[in-house]
Amino acid sequence: MNTDTLLTVEDAASHLKISKHTLNRWRVTGEGPPFIKYGPRLIRYLVTALDEWAQERMFANTSQYGR
């Protein structure tokens, strides 16, 4: 692993400008960004992984969604 910054769930949600609840739901359903699980309740997110995940969801128009 690189020396990228690790964020808590709260900080990752803030970074993405979404609610903690949404990020938790996305993690359960597999819709969200990749995460690191250190234990039963210890979840962290790499800043670069969050940014890459968000970048993959950038579209120029709505007709690109289905691709």
Secondary structure, 3 states (H helix, E strand, C coil): CCCCCEECHHHHHHHHCCCHHHHHHHHHHCCCCCCEEEECCEEEEEHHHHHHHHHCCCCCCHHHCCC
